Amino acid sequence: MIFERIESKGLAHYSYLIGDGTEAAVIDPRRDCDVYKKAAQDAGLAVKIVLETHRNEDYIIGSSELAAQTGAEIWHADSQLDYAHGQPVQDGQTWRVGGLELRAIHTPGHTEGHMSYLLHDPDGSPWIIFTGDCLFAGDVGRVDLLGMDRAEEMAGRLYDSLFDKILTLGDGVIVCPAHGAGSVCGSAISERTWTTIGIERQKNPQLQHTAKTDFVSSVAKELERPPYFREMERLNIQGAAPLGNRRSPSPLQAKEFSKRAMDAVVIDTRMELGFSAAHVGGALSIWLGGLASFAGWFLPYDKPVLLVNELEDPEEPFKRLLRLGFDRVDGYLAGGLLSWHMAGLESHSIPTNTVQELCRLLDARKNPFILDVRSAAELESSGRIQDAVHIHVTTLPEHVDQVPQDRPVYIFCGSGLRSMIAASLLTQKGWTNTHVVLGGLAGWHSVSCPLE
């Protein structure tokens, strides 16, 4: 038997390959799907079945891509939607994978037709439950995607799915969700790498609300919804363009890159200190680890994208953008900023300050403008900076009018990474006096501006 969890970095997306005998099944594959085919082939298996737990919002499902390469059957959940691919799953439907059996369990709440898949061991006992976006380690699926006017209804349905169907399977059953910590599909997913029904029953805060009214009150909340979700929903119904023989982005010499950048979006995936020191004018700073989380907030689908990075594998950012449907990644800067400068081209910089330096400015009554781009949850848990203006980084484009241009702006987050995104956004729009504050609240010692 083979069992593998494949994690897509940045998205915190989990997909699964299970196989026995000569057959394999894949659950919720990603778009760049060679990893499943290779793992199955290495184990002497053929992928026969692809199962989807729900219509995904945060990445392009790879079902059609994988089926085109393997001939596998596709079974999709949310059968009320007009899919262009596969066949609809029915509650209680079963599949054989060698000597193993998979059974579909209708678990609505996150979406109307959400399906979980229960894997039985060779003796026929419940063994592993693939819960999609129904149940996570430390959290449950969001219920606001159909609109807040239906959130309480969907929370009630999620309660029934969890307490009447999943939790009754037994504490020893392993839980395999579609996402881990950092995903936008849950607000408080735990760092627990692996979990079971018993662990979640004991430790998951939402499962402590055993009364349905309490559960609904806790879960029926509106969470941030990145604008690219709509495009993912559309493509996962209608089908994304097949990857086929899509070429990797081309390495571009500096002057060619500069020419093309005039009509493209330039994304610099280096860390914040490298971007601060020197970057291509007009570039947006999104470090590699944050690409999946933030690209969908700021990148358009109708313009080509060029990349700046200094990675051993320059194609990694390309792969991460493909998973979000950004297919027009045309090239990357060959040789990085070194080649840019050697070609005699001008670069730009953004000054940085430590948190201690900012505190000294405040205590010296220099009255700097502080822009705090942390989330509301971070403000509540870690404390607010007195007199700072709070604009979450994802909403900054709609609220730039709240940021002055006639005085220095000191941008604060929990590290400096999101602050650099904000600084690069403001710079694109004409701000010339932005400063990124490095570090988080651990070094905050201002007397005149205490934490609230």
VMD Tcl script that draws the C-alpha trace (Angstrom):
set ca {
  {0.00 0.00 0.00}
  {1.03 3.64 -0.59}
  {-0.20 6.72 1.26}
  {1.28 10.16 0.65}
  {0.24 13.67 1.59}
  {1.44 16.30 -0.89}
  {1.71 19.82 0.50}
  {1.60 22.87 -1.74}
  {3.80 25.47 -0.06}
  {2.31 28.87 0.57}
  {-1.25 27.72 -0.07}
  {-1.03 25.33 2.89}
  {-2.96 22.96 0.63}
  {-2.93 19.21 1.25}
  {-3.74 16.62 -1.37}
  {-3.49 12.87 -0.97}
  {-2.39 9.83 -2.95}
  {-3.52 6.41 -1.77}
  {-2.91 3.13 -3.54}
  {-3.05 -0.62 -3.12}
  {-2.33 -3.51 -5.44}
  {-2.03 -1.89 -8.86}
  {-4.47 1.02 -8.40}
  {-4.32 4.48 -6.88}
  {-6.68 7.35 -6.08}
  {-5.89 11.05 -5.66}
  {-7.95 13.41 -3.52}
  {-8.04 17.17 -4.30}
  {-5.03 17.32 -6.65}
  {-3.27 20.56 -7.49}
  {-2.89 21.81 -11.04}
  {0.81 20.93 -11.52}
  {0.11 17.26 -11.03}
  {3.28 15.43 -12.13}
  {4.00 14.67 -8.47}
  {1.04 12.26 -8.23}
  {1.75 10.47 -11.49}
  {5.43 9.99 -10.65}
  {4.74 8.72 -7.10}
  {2.18 6.25 -8.42}
  {4.45 5.05 -11.22}
  {7.37 4.63 -8.83}
  {5.15 2.35 -6.72}
  {3.93 0.41 -9.75}
  {0.41 1.89 -9.53}
  {-1.97 3.47 -12.03}
  {-4.11 6.43 -10.96}
  {-7.68 5.29 -11.60}
  {-9.78 7.69 -9.52}
  {-9.67 11.42 -8.76}
  {-11.98 12.64 -5.98}
  {-12.84 16.27 -5.16}
  {-14.16 17.18 -1.72}
  {-15.76 20.45 -2.88}
  {-15.61 23.26 -5.41}
  {-12.38 24.95 -4.32}
  {-11.97 28.71 -3.95}
  {-8.27 29.19 -3.26}
  {-6.52 27.23 -6.01}
  {-7.17 25.59 -9.37}
  {-8.07 21.94 -8.94}
  {-5.87 19.61 -11.01}
  {-8.47 16.91 -11.68}
  {-8.79 17.46 -15.43}
  {-5.04 17.83 -15.83}
  {-4.37 14.58 -13.98}
  {-7.14 12.72 -15.80}
  {-5.75 13.85 -19.16}
  {-2.38 12.36 -18.23}
  {-3.60 9.13 -16.62}
  {-7.08 8.38 -17.95}
  {-8.49 8.44 -14.41}
  {-12.18 8.96 -13.67}
  {-13.08 12.28 -12.03}
  {-15.74 12.46 -9.31}
  {-16.71 15.89 -8.07}
  {-18.71 17.11 -5.09}
  {-21.20 20.02 -5.13}
  {-23.27 18.22 -7.75}
  {-25.75 21.12 -7.83}
  {-23.17 23.07 -9.86}
  {-22.80 22.75 -13.63}
  {-19.33 21.21 -13.88}
  {-17.63 20.90 -17.25}
  {-15.76 17.79 -16.09}
  {-16.28 14.51 -14.27}
  {-19.27 12.88 -12.67}
  {-21.16 13.90 -9.51}
  {-20.55 11.98 -6.30}
  {-23.55 10.51 -4.47}
  {-23.75 10.25 -0.69}
  {-22.68 6.74 0.34}
  {-21.00 5.96 -2.98}
  {-18.03 3.60 -2.69}
  {-14.89 2.87 -4.70}
  {-12.39 0.03 -4.50}
  {-8.68 0.84 -4.60}
  {-7.00 -2.53 -4.59}
  {-8.03 -4.13 -1.30}
  {-9.19 -0.83 0.20}
  {-12.58 0.84 0.14}
  {-13.41 4.55 0.00}
  {-16.90 5.79 0.90}
  {-18.38 9.24 0.26}
  {-20.06 11.03 3.17}
  {-22.11 14.15 2.42}
  {-20.80 16.81 4.83}
  {-22.35 20.16 3.83}
  {-21.57 23.42 5.57}
  {-18.51 24.87 3.92}
  {-20.30 24.32 0.61}
  {-23.72 22.81 -0.05}
  {-22.52 19.59 -1.63}
  {-19.25 19.11 0.27}
  {-18.10 15.48 0.45}
  {-15.72 13.78 2.86}
  {-14.19 10.41 1.99}
  {-13.76 7.63 4.54}
  {-11.02 5.09 3.87}
  {-11.51 1.66 5.41}
  {-8.54 -0.52 6.26}
  {-8.18 -4.03 4.74}
  {-10.29 -5.42 7.61}
  {-13.13 -3.03 6.74}
  {-12.78 -0.74 9.78}
  {-12.89 3.09 9.48}
  {-9.29 4.24 9.23}
  {-8.79 7.69 7.61}
  {-11.32 10.44 6.90}
  {-10.45 12.98 4.19}
  {-12.41 15.98 5.40}
  {-11.65 18.60 2.74}
  {-12.68 21.99 4.15}
  {-15.16 20.56 6.66}
  {-12.81 19.85 9.57}
  {-9.24 21.05 10.08}
  {-6.73 20.61 12.86}
  {-7.92 23.17 15.40}
  {-10.67 24.70 13.28}
  {-13.65 24.03 11.03}
  {-14.48 25.24 7.55}
  {-15.64 28.80 6.91}
  {-19.36 29.15 6.19}
  {-19.53 32.65 4.70}
  {-18.78 31.89 1.06}
  {-22.46 31.76 0.03}
  {-23.02 35.16 1.66}
  {-23.63 36.23 5.22}
  {-27.39 35.96 4.71}
  {-26.89 32.17 4.61}
  {-23.99 31.89 7.07}
  {-26.10 30.74 10.03}
  {-27.89 28.17 7.88}
  {-24.57 26.80 6.59}
  {-23.09 26.81 10.11}
  {-26.03 24.71 11.26}
  {-25.47 22.25 8.43}
  {-21.77 22.11 9.27}
  {-22.66 21.33 12.90}
  {-24.80 18.39 11.75}
  {-22.02 17.15 9.46}
  {-19.46 17.24 12.24}
  {-21.41 16.03 15.25}
  {-23.74 13.56 13.53}
  {-21.43 12.11 10.90}
  {-17.70 12.68 11.42}
  {-17.34 12.57 15.20}
  {-19.36 9.34 15.35}
  {-16.72 7.46 13.35}
  {-14.49 6.91 16.40}
  {-11.65 8.72 18.11}
  {-8.95 6.61 16.50}
  {-9.82 7.63 12.94}
  {-7.10 9.79 11.34}
  {-8.27 13.18 10.02}
  {-6.77 14.37 6.74}
  {-8.02 17.87 5.86}
  {-7.43 19.82 2.65}
  {-5.47 22.58 4.38}
  {-2.99 23.23 7.15}
  {-2.01 26.31 9.13}
  {-1.82 29.48 7.07}
  {-4.70 28.73 4.74}
  {-7.33 31.40 4.05}
  {-9.97 28.65 4.24}
  {-9.96 28.73 8.04}
  {-9.29 31.48 10.55}
  {-7.40 29.51 13.21}
  {-6.03 26.28 11.75}
  {-3.60 24.64 14.16}
  {0.05 23.80 13.53}
  {-0.73 20.14 14.30}
  {0.72 18.31 11.32}
  {-1.37 15.19 11.88}
  {-4.50 14.72 13.91}
  {-7.35 12.34 14.72}
  {-11.02 12.63 15.54}
  {-10.16 12.07 19.22}
  {-7.57 14.84 19.27}
  {-9.97 17.26 17.58}
  {-12.76 16.32 19.96}
  {-10.50 17.30 22.85}
  {-8.54 20.25 21.44}
  {-10.48 21.87 18.61}
  {-12.07 25.04 20.10}
  {-15.06 24.91 17.76}
  {-15.90 21.33 18.73}
  {-16.22 22.39 22.36}
  {-19.48 24.14 21.38}
  {-21.60 21.02 21.72}
  {-24.83 23.03 21.74}
  {-25.81 23.81 18.16}
  {-26.76 27.42 18.91}
  {-23.36 28.08 20.48}
  {-21.57 26.47 17.54}
  {-23.52 28.51 15.00}
  {-22.87 31.73 16.92}
  {-19.14 31.02 16.99}
  {-18.72 29.85 13.40}
  {-21.07 32.13 11.40}
  {-18.48 34.85 10.92}
  {-17.42 36.75 7.84}
  {-13.76 36.20 6.95}
  {-11.56 37.99 4.44}
  {-12.29 36.92 0.89}
  {-9.46 37.50 -1.60}
  {-10.73 38.81 -4.96}
  {-9.13 35.91 -6.83}
  {-11.55 33.46 -5.14}
  {-14.18 34.36 -7.76}
  {-11.82 33.46 -10.57}
  {-10.93 30.15 -8.90}
  {-14.62 29.30 -8.46}
  {-15.28 30.02 -12.12}
  {-12.29 28.07 -13.41}
  {-13.01 25.10 -11.16}
  {-16.47 24.82 -12.71}
  {-15.73 25.71 -16.32}
  {-12.22 24.28 -16.39}
  {-8.85 26.04 -16.57}
  {-6.74 25.96 -19.71}
  {-4.77 22.70 -19.84}
  {-1.13 23.08 -18.96}
  {-0.08 20.67 -21.69}
  {3.32 21.69 -22.94}
  {3.16 25.16 -21.39}
  {6.63 26.60 -21.41}
  {8.39 27.73 -18.28}
  {9.08 31.47 -18.04}
  {12.07 32.57 -20.09}
  {15.24 34.03 -18.57}
  {15.40 37.60 -19.82}
  {18.51 39.72 -20.06}
  {18.29 42.96 -18.14}
  {17.55 45.34 -21.01}
  {14.92 43.04 -22.50}
  {13.39 42.66 -19.05}
  {13.33 46.45 -18.65}
  {11.59 46.85 -22.00}
  {8.91 44.25 -21.25}
  {8.36 45.56 -17.72}
  {6.74 48.69 -19.17}
  {3.61 46.67 -20.02}
  {3.78 44.03 -17.27}
  {3.45 43.54 -13.52}
  {6.86 42.93 -11.93}
  {6.88 40.73 -8.83}
  {10.04 40.55 -6.74}
  {10.02 37.38 -4.61}
  {13.20 38.09 -2.66}
  {13.14 38.69 1.08}
  {12.42 42.17 2.38}
  {16.04 43.18 3.05}
  {17.12 42.38 -0.50}
  {14.19 44.34 -1.93}
  {14.92 47.22 0.42}
  {18.52 47.51 -0.74}
  {17.80 47.52 -4.48}
  {14.86 46.65 -6.72}
  {13.50 47.28 -10.19}
  {11.42 50.45 -10.22}
  {7.70 49.79 -9.94}
  {8.15 46.21 -8.70}
  {5.79 44.77 -6.12}
  {7.50 43.00 -3.23}
  {5.95 39.63 -2.32}
  {8.43 37.19 -0.82}
  {8.25 33.61 -2.08}
  {6.62 32.23 1.07}
  {3.87 34.85 0.86}
  {3.22 34.54 -2.87}
  {0.26 32.18 -2.58}
  {-1.29 34.21 0.23}
  {-0.95 37.70 -1.28}
  {-0.61 37.48 -5.07}
  {-4.35 36.95 -5.42}
  {-5.03 40.25 -3.69}
  {-2.86 42.41 -5.94}
  {-2.22 40.77 -9.31}
  {-4.53 41.25 -12.30}
  {-5.34 38.34 -14.60}
  {-5.23 40.46 -17.77}
  {-1.58 41.54 -17.73}
  {1.69 39.62 -18.18}
  {3.82 39.00 -15.09}
  {7.60 39.21 -14.86}
  {9.56 37.83 -11.92}
  {12.66 38.87 -10.02}
  {14.17 36.22 -7.79}
  {17.48 34.73 -6.77}
  {16.41 31.13 -6.25}
  {18.19 27.93 -7.14}
  {14.93 26.91 -8.83}
  {13.71 30.07 -10.60}
  {10.57 28.21 -11.70}
  {9.20 27.82 -8.16}
  {7.36 31.19 -8.15}
  {5.96 30.29 -11.59}
  {4.50 27.05 -10.23}
  {2.91 28.81 -7.27}
  {1.29 31.40 -9.53}
  {0.01 28.71 -11.90}
  {-1.91 27.19 -8.99}
  {-3.76 30.49 -8.65}
  {-4.54 30.73 -12.37}
  {-1.90 33.31 -13.27}
  {-0.91 31.78 -16.58}
  {0.78 34.82 -18.12}
  {4.12 34.58 -16.32}
  {6.33 35.49 -19.28}
  {9.82 35.57 -17.86}
  {12.27 36.31 -15.08}
  {15.33 38.52 -14.71}
  {18.35 36.42 -15.64}
  {21.16 36.98 -13.17}
  {19.00 38.92 -10.74}
  {19.82 42.45 -9.61}
  {23.52 41.88 -10.25}
  {22.88 41.63 -14.00}
  {20.51 44.61 -13.78}
  {23.20 46.82 -12.29}
  {25.91 45.48 -14.61}
  {23.71 46.54 -17.53}
  {23.84 50.08 -16.18}
  {20.17 50.21 -15.27}
  {18.84 52.24 -12.36}
  {17.44 50.57 -9.28}
  {15.46 51.91 -6.35}
  {15.52 51.33 -2.60}
  {13.23 51.64 0.42}
  {14.74 52.60 3.80}
  {14.25 50.38 6.82}
  {14.28 51.03 10.57}
  {14.35 48.71 13.51}
  {11.44 48.77 15.91}
  {13.79 50.21 18.53}
  {14.62 53.14 16.23}
  {10.92 53.84 15.74}
  {10.39 53.85 19.49}
  {13.22 56.37 19.90}
  {11.64 58.62 17.27}
  {8.34 58.49 19.15}
  {9.96 59.26 22.49}
  {11.83 62.19 20.92}
  {8.44 63.61 19.89}
  {9.29 63.42 16.17}
  {5.64 62.52 15.55}
  {6.07 59.98 12.73}
  {3.01 58.61 10.96}
  {2.68 54.89 11.74}
  {0.81 52.64 9.34}
  {0.05 49.27 10.94}
  {-0.81 46.67 8.28}
  {-1.46 43.72 10.63}
  {-4.80 41.91 10.69}
  {-7.51 42.74 13.20}
  {-6.92 39.38 14.90}
  {-3.25 40.25 15.41}
  {-4.18 43.59 16.93}
  {-6.47 41.90 19.42}
  {-3.99 39.20 20.39}
  {-0.72 41.16 20.38}
  {-1.74 44.73 21.14}
  {-2.28 47.96 19.25}
  {0.23 50.74 18.74}
  {-1.21 53.91 20.23}
  {-2.20 56.48 17.56}
  {-1.17 54.21 14.68}
  {-3.48 54.03 11.65}
  {-4.51 50.44 11.03}
  {-5.11 49.31 7.44}
  {-4.73 45.62 6.76}
  {-2.24 45.11 3.94}
  {-4.84 43.38 1.77}
  {-7.16 46.41 1.88}
  {-4.50 49.08 1.41}
  {-5.24 49.75 -2.30}
  {-8.76 50.90 -1.36}
  {-7.59 53.08 1.54}
  {-4.44 54.83 0.35}
  {-6.20 58.17 0.85}
  {-5.72 57.64 4.59}
  {-1.92 57.67 4.21}
  {-0.24 61.10 3.99}
  {2.33 61.93 1.34}
  {3.77 65.04 2.98}
  {5.51 63.34 5.92}
  {7.47 60.13 6.60}
  {5.35 57.00 6.82}
  {6.63 54.17 9.03}
  {5.01 50.86 8.09}
  {4.67 48.16 10.72}
  {3.60 44.49 10.66}
  {4.81 41.48 12.62}
  {8.16 41.13 10.88}
  {8.68 43.56 7.99}
  {7.60 41.23 5.18}
  {4.05 42.53 4.78}
  {5.27 46.05 5.49}
  {7.48 45.77 2.40}
  {4.46 44.73 0.34}
  {2.70 47.85 1.58}
  {5.71 50.08 0.95}
  {6.10 48.79 -2.61}
  {2.39 49.37 -3.25}
  {2.57 52.93 -1.97}
  {5.75 53.57 -3.97}
  {3.97 52.42 -7.13}
  {1.29 55.02 -6.42}
  {3.72 57.90 -5.92}
  {4.70 57.86 -2.22}
  {8.36 58.80 -1.82}
  {8.96 58.77 1.93}
  {8.05 55.31 3.20}
  {10.04 53.41 5.83}
  {9.67 49.73 6.66}
  {9.93 48.84 10.34}
  {11.79 45.56 10.85}
  {10.81 43.18 13.61}
  {7.64 42.87 15.65}
  {6.31 43.95 18.99}
  {8.90 41.98 20.94}
  {11.24 44.97 20.79}
  {8.62 47.64 21.47}
  {9.76 49.88 24.34}
  {8.30 53.30 23.59}
  {7.42 55.30 26.70}
  {5.42 57.99 24.93}
  {3.59 55.50 22.70}
  {2.76 52.42 24.76}
  {0.95 49.41 23.44}
  {-2.77 49.27 24.01}
}
mol new
graphics top color blue
foreach p $ca { graphics top sphere $p radius 0.5 }
foreach p [lrange $ca 0 end-1] q [lrange $ca 1 end] { graphics top cylinder $p $q radius 0.2 }
display resetview
